[in-house]
Amino acid sequence: MTTEPRAAPHPAPPRWAVKPVRQLTAGELAEALAYLERHRPDDDVLGRALAGEFARRTAAAEFARRAADRVPPRGAARSAPDAGESPRA
């Protein structure tokens, strides 16, 4: 029997570590990028994949937000009336 102290067990991998990049949430992408920067700054391939996906997601969210905020110009053609709505003259 040895009297040497045991090494601490390795911590469990983060939950995002076992998911494909496209299935990560924006929060998980940010967490993964921060982790990668601290622990594996030389892993360019993974860093670029994570950063690219994060940029794609945030750009898509910003585009959707701006589209929702956009107000149609005055006098713009309306779409067909909904059922039960009388057409305007």
Secondary structure, 3 states (H helix, E strand, C coil): CCCCCCCCCCCCCCHHHHCCHHHCCHHHHHHHHHHHHHHCCCCHHHHHHHHHHHHHHHHHHHHHHHHHHCCCCCCCCCCCCCCCCCCCC
